[in-house]
Amino acid sequence: MAKTARSPTAEASPPAAAERHRSGSAAGSGLRSLASAASGWWDRWAVMGSGLSKLERAFGDQFPEGERYFGLENFGNTCYCNSVLQALYYCTPFREQLLEYYAKNRNLEDAEENLLTCLADLFSQISASKKKTGVIAPKRFIQMVKKLNEYFRGYMHQDAHEFLNFLLNEIVDILEKESSSAKVSPKTTSPEKVSNGAAVDGVRKEPLVTWVHKNFQGTLTNETRCLMCETVTAKDETFFDLSVDIEQNSSLTSCLKNFFSTETLNADDKFFCDKCCSLQEAEKRMKIKKVPQILVIHLKRFKFIEQLNRHKKLSYRVVYPLELKLSSNSDDADCEYSLFAVVVHLGSGPNQGHYVAKIKSHDHWLSFDDDNVEMIPESTLQTFYGSSREYSGNTDHGYILFYERVGGNRNEKADSPEGGV
């Protein structure tokens, strides 16, 4: 299936400004830096004294066999990148397929360095490390990101959701180009050996489906029903993530229900019906046609306020569950998902702040704050739901949620066109 440039409801990114932890204006950033430095000093002392890092001691004899936990160095404002990379690294199917790709392609003489090879090399360095914990500098990867996209250059505060979209689509672009150039070669290592929907030997092939699509892509059906003639017009849209509007003192379940609710098109928003050949009142709604293996949900916390002519961060309290169900009107069982990563935005506004990732790995929750990695209790996730009132001292809010499907076939279609929760 063709890639999607962004989720069908993705909002515009807020304007860039100085990163909070690089700006002297953010209260508390100095304390964080001091605490981080103290933590780093203690870790170095602990390694010298006992040979074990603080995280290794926290795991004790329960340290997951073969797993690695590495922090990522921050190059001034790259916390938006670090938090997303950590979430993707602990997305097991994505990591495994990326490392498999790396193993097949790293020794090719004509291989050209690109964003995918830089990411694969970074993940390989972490997974193959003799040390169980540590810090790694993703310098080559960051350089490639900035080379490819001017939006991420400089030392301005960036958007983690925009970066996630950019990264996944760039990987798809690379895989499609490799597939297209190698389709006639019997030694190709591309995911599929056909061009994206092109005709080969007079036979039209299906669009290329990469391992990125297999993990993250779902399909929505946008249905519009004319209230005059009852004709239903349907259009499919693919997505890598769902961007949902949020409300104060709500839950992710209720936000998703609103996302899939029926909207009436009338007055100035009437629908042009091809059968009636005129503008008519209509009902419009989104339905799930195909569920993804990895469900990424973007909470739209940055909203443009016309009266202020700028973006504002919504600190609304939105409770997100550890286990999520997507249901339908079909006879199939509900699709069950389990939360494994949360990218958190720390800060009171869209133009400043910091990103961290809270990740579940082998039944343990960990906090990844750039180069600092530590174990946290599961109950800590509740502190990132948001604030029940507009003005609050709590500015740390869940922003991007990563859920993995529990059981079921990752290629299975929810024949129920009815999407909901």
Disulfide bonds with the S-S distance in Angstrom:
none
